[in-house]
Amino acid sequence: TADKGNSSAQLRYGMHLWQKENNYIEAFKYLKNSANSKDPAAMFIVGKAYWNGINGIVQDKALGAQYLKSAAAEAHPKAKNFCDEQGILI
């Protein structure tokens, strides 16, 4: 389960909180845990949230770029495209 450290469960629960309940700060905790467990989709979401500074997440482009680069290195297509569009060198 998400509370027991399962990365894919953290991603799913975090996305549920983000999209269905608009509980962005709580969602971000789960998404960040999943990203730190090397889930490429979570790395992309967390990186983009930091990059853009959205929904109560404090903007930090340097940290966002780290997550986005990691997701791109794991062949996440949206992360690769985002990095290309934003001039983030992979």
N, CA, C and O atoms as CSV, one atom per row, in Angstrom:
chain,resi,resn,atom,element,x,y,z
A,1,THR,N,N,0.835,-1.190,0.000
A,1,THR,CA,C,0.000,0.000,0.000
A,1,THR,C,C,0.876,1.248,0.000
A,1,THR,O,O,2.083,1.179,0.233
A,2,ALA,N,N,0.250,2.378,-0.263
A,2,ALA,CA,C,0.985,3.640,-0.352
A,2,ALA,C,C,1.678,3.988,0.963
A,2,ALA,O,O,2.807,4.478,0.964
A,3,ASP,N,N,1.001,3.733,2.081
A,3,ASP,CA,C,1.590,4.073,3.377
A,3,ASP,C,C,2.702,3.122,3.795
A,3,ASP,O,O,3.451,3.416,4.727
A,4,LYS,N,N,2.816,2.000,3.124
A,4,LYS,CA,C,3.869,1.036,3.443
A,4,LYS,C,C,5.035,1.124,2.471
A,4,LYS,O,O,5.927,0.276,2.499
A,5,GLY,N,N,5.041,2.152,1.597
A,5,GLY,CA,C,6.196,2.387,0.740
A,5,GLY,C,C,6.131,1.793,-0.649
A,5,GLY,O,O,7.129,1.821,-1.369
A,6,ASN,N,N,4.981,1.252,-1.054
A,6,ASN,CA,C,4.859,0.715,-2.404
A,6,ASN,C,C,4.832,1.876,-3.399
A,6,ASN,O,O,3.909,2.690,-3.391
A,7,SER,N,N,5.854,1.942,-4.255
A,7,SER,CA,C,6.026,3.081,-5.156
A,7,SER,C,C,4.853,3.285,-6.106
A,7,SER,O,O,4.394,4.413,-6.287
A,8,SER,N,N,4.365,2.214,-6.710
A,8,SER,CA,C,3.252,2.386,-7.657
A,8,SER,C,C,1.965,2.749,-6.923
A,8,SER,O,O,1.141,3.492,-7.457
A,9,ALA,N,N,1.778,2.237,-5.705
A,9,ALA,CA,C,0.610,2.624,-4.902
A,9,ALA,C,C,0.709,4.090,-4.490
A,9,ALA,O,O,-0.298,4.798,-4.463
A,10,GLN,N,N,1.912,4.542,-4.172
A,10,GLN,CA,C,2.108,5.951,-3.832
A,10,GLN,C,C,1.764,6.845,-5.018
A,10,GLN,O,O,1.128,7.886,-4.857
A,11,LEU,N,N,2.187,6.433,-6.200
A,11,LEU,CA,C,1.879,7.199,-7.409
A,11,LEU,C,C,0.368,7.260,-7.629
A,11,LEU,O,O,-0.187,8.335,-7.855
A,12,ARG,N,N,-0.289,6.114,-7.562
A,12,ARG,CA,C,-1.742,6.076,-7.791
A,12,ARG,C,C,-2.503,6.895,-6.750
A,12,ARG,O,O,-3.404,7.661,-7.092
A,13,TYR,N,N,-2.136,6.728,-5.479
A,13,TYR,CA,C,-2.834,7.458,-4.422
A,13,TYR,C,C,-2.547,8.960,-4.518
A,13,TYR,O,O,-3.443,9.784,-4.338
A,14,GLY,N,N,-1.311,9.297,-4.797
A,14,GLY,CA,C,-0.958,10.703,-4.968
A,14,GLY,C,C,-1.736,11.347,-6.104
A,14,GLY,O,O,-2.202,12.479,-5.974
A,15,MET,N,N,-1.878,10.640,-7.211
A,15,MET,CA,C,-2.638,11.179,-8.345
A,15,MET,C,C,-4.119,11.297,-8.000
A,15,MET,O,O,-4.785,12.240,-8.427
A,16,HIS,N,N,-4.634,10.344,-7.231
A,16,HIS,CA,C,-6.032,10.429,-6.791
A,16,HIS,C,C,-6.241,11.690,-5.949
A,16,HIS,O,O,-7.182,12.449,-6.179
A,17,LEU,N,N,-5.360,11.902,-4.981
A,17,LEU,CA,C,-5.475,13.088,-4.129
A,17,LEU,C,C,-5.356,14.367,-4.951
A,17,LEU,O,O,-6.072,15.337,-4.701
A,18,TRP,N,N,-4.454,14.370,-5.931
A,18,TRP,CA,C,-4.201,15.555,-6.756
A,18,TRP,C,C,-5.395,15.863,-7.653
A,18,TRP,O,O,-5.867,16.999,-7.703
A,19,GLN,N,N,-5.878,14.842,-8.360
A,19,GLN,CA,C,-6.899,15.068,-9.389
A,19,GLN,C,C,-8.325,15.047,-8.854
A,19,GLN,O,O,-9.161,15.823,-9.317
A,20,LYS,N,N,-8.616,14.194,-7.908
A,20,LYS,CA,C,-9.999,14.007,-7.454
A,20,LYS,C,C,-10.339,14.824,-6.215
A,20,LYS,O,O,-11.480,15.253,-6.045
A,21,GLU,N,N,-9.356,15.039,-5.353
A,21,GLU,CA,C,-9.639,15.703,-4.087
A,21,GLU,C,C,-8.998,17.081,-3.974
A,21,GLU,O,O,-9.230,17.798,-3.001
A,22,ASN,N,N,-8.197,17.451,-4.962
A,22,ASN,CA,C,-7.488,18.740,-4.954
A,22,ASN,C,C,-6.700,18.958,-3.661
A,22,ASN,O,O,-6.557,20.083,-3.183
A,23,ASN,N,N,-6.198,17.864,-3.114
A,23,ASN,CA,C,-5.386,17.914,-1.896
A,23,ASN,C,C,-3.920,17.855,-2.325
A,23,ASN,O,O,-3.252,16.829,-2.193
A,24,TYR,N,N,-3.443,18.988,-2.844
A,24,TYR,CA,C,-2.157,19.016,-3.533
A,24,TYR,C,C,-0.965,18.761,-2.619
A,24,TYR,O,O,-0.036,18.048,-2.999
A,25,ILE,N,N,-0.980,19.327,-1.432
A,25,ILE,CA,C,0.175,19.183,-0.543
A,25,ILE,C,C,0.312,17.736,-0.072
A,25,ILE,O,O,1.414,17.187,-0.073
A,26,GLU,N,N,-0.794,17.116,0.330
A,26,GLU,CA,C,-0.754,15.703,0.739
A,26,GLU,C,C,-0.395,14.819,-0.457
A,26,GLU,O,O,0.397,13.886,-0.330
A,27,ALA,N,N,-0.976,15.116,-1.601
A,27,ALA,CA,C,-0.674,14.350,-2.815
A,27,ALA,C,C,0.808,14.415,-3.134
A,27,ALA,O,O,1.424,13.412,-3.495
A,28,PHE,N,N,1.379,15.616,-2.997
A,28,PHE,CA,C,2.786,15.810,-3.353
A,28,PHE,C,C,3.702,14.962,-2.484
A,28,PHE,O,O,4.745,14.506,-2.954
A,29,LYS,N,N,3.332,14.742,-1.223
A,29,LYS,CA,C,4.135,13.881,-0.343
A,29,LYS,C,C,4.229,12.468,-0.919
A,29,LYS,O,O,5.308,11.879,-0.977
A,30,TYR,N,N,3.081,11.936,-1.342
A,30,TYR,CA,C,3.070,10.582,-1.908
A,30,TYR,C,C,3.797,10.539,-3.250
A,30,TYR,O,O,4.553,9.608,-3.526
A,31,LEU,N,N,3.562,11.547,-4.074
A,31,LEU,CA,C,4.211,11.584,-5.383
A,31,LEU,C,C,5.726,11.700,-5.236
A,31,LEU,O,O,6.478,11.061,-5.972
A,32,LYS,N,N,6.163,12.509,-4.294
A,32,LYS,CA,C,7.603,12.682,-4.081
A,32,LYS,C,C,8.231,11.393,-3.555
A,32,LYS,O,O,9.336,11.033,-3.961
A,33,ASN,N,N,7.534,10.697,-2.656
A,33,ASN,CA,C,8.042,9.405,-2.178
A,33,ASN,C,C,8.191,8.428,-3.332
A,33,ASN,O,O,9.187,7.710,-3.415
A,34,SER,N,N,7.212,8.397,-4.215
A,34,SER,CA,C,7.281,7.517,-5.377
A,34,SER,C,C,8.429,7.928,-6.292
A,34,SER,O,O,9.166,7.077,-6.791
A,35,ALA,N,N,8.579,9.228,-6.509
A,35,ALA,CA,C,9.674,9.723,-7.351
A,35,ALA,C,C,11.029,9.363,-6.750
A,35,ALA,O,O,11.950,8.983,-7.473
A,36,ASN,N,N,11.149,9.481,-5.442
A,36,ASN,CA,C,12.413,9.152,-4.783
A,36,ASN,C,C,12.693,7.654,-4.788
A,36,ASN,O,O,13.810,7.225,-4.499
A,37,SER,N,N,11.670,6.858,-5.118
A,37,SER,CA,C,11.848,5.413,-5.299
A,37,SER,C,C,12.098,5.077,-6.764
A,37,SER,O,O,12.045,3.914,-7.164
A,38,LYS,N,N,12.373,6.114,-7.560
A,38,LYS,CA,C,12.773,5.988,-8.971
A,38,LYS,C,C,11.637,5.625,-9.924
A,38,LYS,O,O,11.885,5.017,-10.965
A,39,ASP,N,N,10.397,5.985,-9.591
A,39,ASP,CA,C,9.291,5.785,-10.529
A,39,ASP,C,C,9.331,6.924,-11.551
A,39,ASP,O,O,9.159,8.084,-11.177
A,40,PRO,N,N,9.558,6.615,-12.847
A,40,PRO,CA,C,9.715,7.667,-13.856
A,40,PRO,C,C,8.504,8.585,-13.991
A,40,PRO,O,O,8.668,9.792,-14.172
A,41,ALA,N,N,7.297,8.040,-13.908
A,41,ALA,CA,C,6.099,8.878,-14.029
A,41,ALA,C,C,6.020,9.856,-12.864
A,41,ALA,O,O,5.691,11.027,-13.051
A,42,ALA,N,N,6.318,9.378,-11.672
A,42,ALA,CA,C,6.303,10.249,-10.496
A,42,ALA,C,C,7.413,11.293,-10.583
A,42,ALA,O,O,7.210,12.450,-10.214
A,43,MET,N,N,8.587,10.885,-11.073
A,43,MET,CA,C,9.683,11.848,-11.232
A,43,MET,C,C,9.268,12.973,-12.176
A,43,MET,O,O,9.586,14.138,-11.934
A,44,PHE,N,N,8.564,12.631,-13.242
A,44,PHE,CA,C,8.100,13.641,-14.193
A,44,PHE,C,C,7.104,14.592,-13.531
A,44,PHE,O,O,7.227,15.809,-13.663
A,45,ILE,N,N,6.132,14.049,-12.828
A,45,ILE,CA,C,5.095,14.871,-12.187
A,45,ILE,C,C,5.711,15.795,-11.136
A,45,ILE,O,O,5.407,16.987,-11.092
A,46,VAL,N,N,6.571,15.238,-10.299
A,46,VAL,CA,C,7.217,16.031,-9.248
A,46,VAL,C,C,8.125,17.091,-9.868
A,46,VAL,O,O,8.133,18.242,-9.433
A,47,GLY,N,N,8.882,16.699,-10.877
A,47,GLY,CA,C,9.765,17.654,-11.543
A,47,GLY,C,C,9.008,18.804,-12.158
A,47,GLY,O,O,9.414,19.961,-12.045
A,48,LYS,N,N,7.903,18.485,-12.812
A,48,LYS,CA,C,7.099,19.532,-13.439
A,48,LYS,C,C,6.455,20.442,-12.390
A,48,LYS,O,O,6.358,21.652,-12.593
A,49,ALA,N,N,6.018,19.863,-11.277
A,49,ALA,CA,C,5.421,20.668,-10.206
A,49,ALA,C,C,6.450,21.638,-9.628
A,49,ALA,O,O,6.144,22.808,-9.401
A,50,TYR,N,N,7.668,21.151,-9.389
A,50,TYR,CA,C,8.722,22.045,-8.899
A,50,TYR,C,C,9.080,23.089,-9.959
A,50,TYR,O,O,9.233,24.269,-9.644
A,51,TRP,N,N,9.210,22.659,-11.199
A,51,TRP,CA,C,9.599,23.559,-12.286
A,51,TRP,C,C,8.605,24.718,-12.423
A,51,TRP,O,O,8.996,25.876,-12.567
A,52,ASN,N,N,7.315,24.381,-12.375
A,52,ASN,CA,C,6.278,25.396,-12.584
A,52,ASN,C,C,5.822,26.083,-11.304
A,52,ASN,O,O,5.244,27.168,-11.359
A,53,GLY,N,N,6.071,25.470,-10.158
A,53,GLY,CA,C,5.599,26.041,-8.902
A,53,GLY,C,C,4.089,26.156,-8.865
A,53,GLY,O,O,3.548,27.257,-8.760
A,54,ILE,N,N,3.402,25.019,-8.952
A,54,ILE,CA,C,1.940,25.030,-9.052
A,54,ILE,C,C,1.275,24.466,-7.801
A,54,ILE,O,O,1.868,23.678,-7.063
A,55,ASN,N,N,0.041,24.883,-7.581
A,55,ASN,CA,C,-0.832,24.315,-6.542
A,55,ASN,C,C,-0.184,24.249,-5.163
A,55,ASN,O,O,-0.288,23.235,-4.472
A,56,GLY,N,N,0.479,25.323,-4.767
A,56,GLY,CA,C,1.081,25.380,-3.443
A,56,GLY,C,C,2.475,24.796,-3.347
A,56,GLY,O,O,3.097,24.847,-2.286
A,57,ILE,N,N,2.975,24.242,-4.443
A,57,ILE,CA,C,4.338,23.722,-4.462
A,57,ILE,C,C,5.261,24.898,-4.784
A,57,ILE,O,O,5.091,25.558,-5.809
A,58,VAL,N,N,6.225,25.157,-3.922
A,58,VAL,CA,C,7.137,26.280,-4.127
A,58,VAL,C,C,8.023,26.000,-5.337
A,58,VAL,O,O,8.618,24.929,-5.454
A,59,GLN,N,N,8.099,26.978,-6.230
A,59,GLN,CA,C,8.891,26.807,-7.450
A,59,GLN,C,C,10.369,26.664,-7.105
A,59,GLN,O,O,10.930,27.444,-6.336
A,60,ASP,N,N,10.979,25.645,-7.698
A,60,ASP,CA,C,12.410,25.397,-7.554
A,60,ASP,C,C,12.863,24.745,-8.857
A,60,ASP,O,O,12.840,23.522,-8.997
A,61,LYS,N,N,13.276,25.584,-9.804
A,61,LYS,CA,C,13.617,25.070,-11.135
A,61,LYS,C,C,14.798,24.114,-11.098
A,61,LYS,O,O,14.825,23.143,-11.854
A,62,ALA,N,N,15.771,24.367,-10.238
A,62,ALA,CA,C,16.930,23.476,-10.162
A,62,ALA,C,C,16.515,22.082,-9.697
A,62,ALA,O,O,16.933,21.082,-10.280
A,63,LEU,N,N,15.705,22.016,-8.663
A,63,LEU,CA,C,15.238,20.722,-8.167
A,63,LEU,C,C,14.310,20.067,-9.185
A,63,LEU,O,O,14.380,18.859,-9.413
A,64,GLY,N,N,13.444,20.868,-9.794
A,64,GLY,CA,C,12.570,20.351,-10.837
A,64,GLY,C,C,13.362,19.740,-11.975
A,64,GLY,O,O,13.021,18.668,-12.476
A,65,ALA,N,N,14.427,20.427,-12.386
A,65,ALA,CA,C,15.260,19.923,-13.481
A,65,ALA,C,C,15.899,18.589,-13.113
A,65,ALA,O,O,16.030,17.713,-13.968
A,66,GLN,N,N,16.298,18.422,-11.853
A,66,GLN,CA,C,16.893,17.149,-11.425
A,66,GLN,C,C,15.905,15.997,-11.598
A,66,GLN,O,O,16.250,14.944,-12.133
A,67,TYR,N,N,14.675,16.211,-11.138
A,67,TYR,CA,C,13.659,15.166,-11.274
A,67,TYR,C,C,13.329,14.915,-12.745
A,67,TYR,O,O,13.185,13.768,-13.167
A,68,LEU,N,N,13.210,15.983,-13.517
A,68,LEU,CA,C,12.883,15.835,-14.936
A,68,LEU,C,C,13.985,15.100,-15.687
A,68,LEU,O,O,13.701,14.245,-16.525
A,69,LYS,N,N,15.243,15.426,-15.393
A,69,LYS,CA,C,16.369,14.732,-16.031
A,69,LYS,C,C,16.366,13.252,-15.669
A,69,LYS,O,O,16.618,12.396,-16.517
A,70,SER,N,N,16.079,12.960,-14.412
A,70,SER,CA,C,16.035,11.558,-13.976
A,70,SER,C,C,14.941,10.797,-14.703
A,70,SER,O,O,15.144,9.658,-15.125
A,71,ALA,N,N,13.776,11.424,-14.850
A,71,ALA,CA,C,12.677,10.777,-15.571
A,71,ALA,C,C,13.046,10.569,-17.033
A,71,ALA,O,O,12.763,9.515,-17.603
A,72,ALA,N,N,13.676,11.570,-17.642
A,72,ALA,CA,C,14.090,11.454,-19.046
A,72,ALA,C,C,15.136,10.358,-19.208
A,72,ALA,O,O,15.122,9.628,-20.199
A,73,ALA,N,N,16.042,10.239,-18.243
A,73,ALA,CA,C,17.069,9.195,-18.294
A,73,ALA,C,C,16.461,7.801,-18.205
A,73,ALA,O,O,17.056,6.826,-18.664
A,74,GLU,N,N,15.267,7.714,-17.610
A,74,GLU,CA,C,14.540,6.441,-17.536
A,74,GLU,C,C,13.611,6.263,-18.737
A,74,GLU,O,O,12.719,5.415,-18.723
A,75,ALA,N,N,13.832,7.068,-19.769
A,75,ALA,CA,C,13.096,6.980,-21.041
A,75,ALA,C,C,11.623,7.355,-20.920
A,75,ALA,O,O,10.793,6.839,-21.668
A,76,HIS,N,N,11.289,8.248,-19.988
A,76,HIS,CA,C,9.910,8.737,-19.898
A,76,HIS,C,C,9.713,9.740,-21.034
A,76,HIS,O,O,10.352,10.792,-21.034
A,77,PRO,N,N,8.838,9.438,-22.011
A,77,PRO,CA,C,8.737,10.285,-23.210
A,77,PRO,C,C,8.299,11.717,-22.932
A,77,PRO,O,O,8.813,12.647,-23.552
A,78,LYS,N,N,7.359,11.910,-22.012
A,78,LYS,CA,C,6.914,13.277,-21.707
A,78,LYS,C,C,8.031,14.072,-21.040
A,78,LYS,O,O,8.170,15.272,-21.277
A,79,ALA,N,N,8.818,13.411,-20.215
A,79,ALA,CA,C,9.942,14.093,-19.564
A,79,ALA,C,C,10.980,14.502,-20.600
A,79,ALA,O,O,11.515,15.609,-20.545
A,80,LYS,N,N,11.266,13.605,-21.548
A,80,LYS,CA,C,12.218,13.946,-22.613
A,80,LYS,C,C,11.733,15.156,-23.396
A,80,LYS,O,O,12.496,16.088,-23.649
A,81,ASN,N,N,10.465,15.137,-23.778
A,81,ASN,CA,C,9.903,16.256,-24.541
A,81,ASN,C,C,9.935,17.546,-23.738
A,81,ASN,O,O,10.304,18.596,-24.265
A,82,PHE,N,N,9.554,17.478,-22.473
A,82,PHE,CA,C,9.537,18.669,-21.627
A,82,PHE,C,C,10.942,19.246,-21.494
A,82,PHE,O,O,11.129,20.459,-21.593
A,83,CYS,N,N,11.923,18.386,-21.272
A,83,CYS,CA,C,13.309,18.849,-21.160
A,83,CYS,C,C,13.757,19.523,-22.452
A,83,CYS,O,O,14.393,20.576,-22.416
A,84,ASP,N,N,13.429,18.925,-23.580
A,84,ASP,CA,C,13.781,19.529,-24.871
A,84,ASP,C,C,13.127,20.894,-25.031
A,84,ASP,O,O,13.783,21.856,-25.429
A,85,GLU,N,N,11.841,20.981,-24.722
A,85,GLU,CA,C,11.095,22.235,-24.881
A,85,GLU,C,C,11.617,23.335,-23.963
A,85,GLU,O,O,11.624,24.507,-24.340
A,86,GLN,N,N,12.051,22.966,-22.765
A,86,GLN,CA,C,12.487,23.955,-21.774
A,86,GLN,C,C,13.993,24.210,-21.803
A,86,GLN,O,O,14.502,25.033,-21.042
A,87,GLY,N,N,14.698,23.509,-22.674
A,87,GLY,CA,C,16.144,23.692,-22.763
A,87,GLY,C,C,16.910,23.083,-21.600
A,87,GLY,O,O,17.999,23.542,-21.255
A,88,ILE,N,N,16.335,22.045,-20.996
A,88,ILE,CA,C,17.006,21.344,-19.901
A,88,ILE,C,C,17.887,20.269,-20.526
A,88,ILE,O,O,17.390,19.352,-21.181
A,89,LEU,N,N,19.190,20.385,-20.322
A,89,LEU,CA,C,20.119,19.426,-20.910
A,89,LEU,C,C,20.085,18.125,-20.132
A,89,LEU,O,O,20.232,18.107,-18.910
A,90,ILE,N,N,19.890,17.042,-20.859
A,90,ILE,CA,C,19.780,15.721,-20.228
A,90,ILE,C,C,21.158,15.092,-20.115
A,90,ILE,O,O,21.288,13.976,-19.612
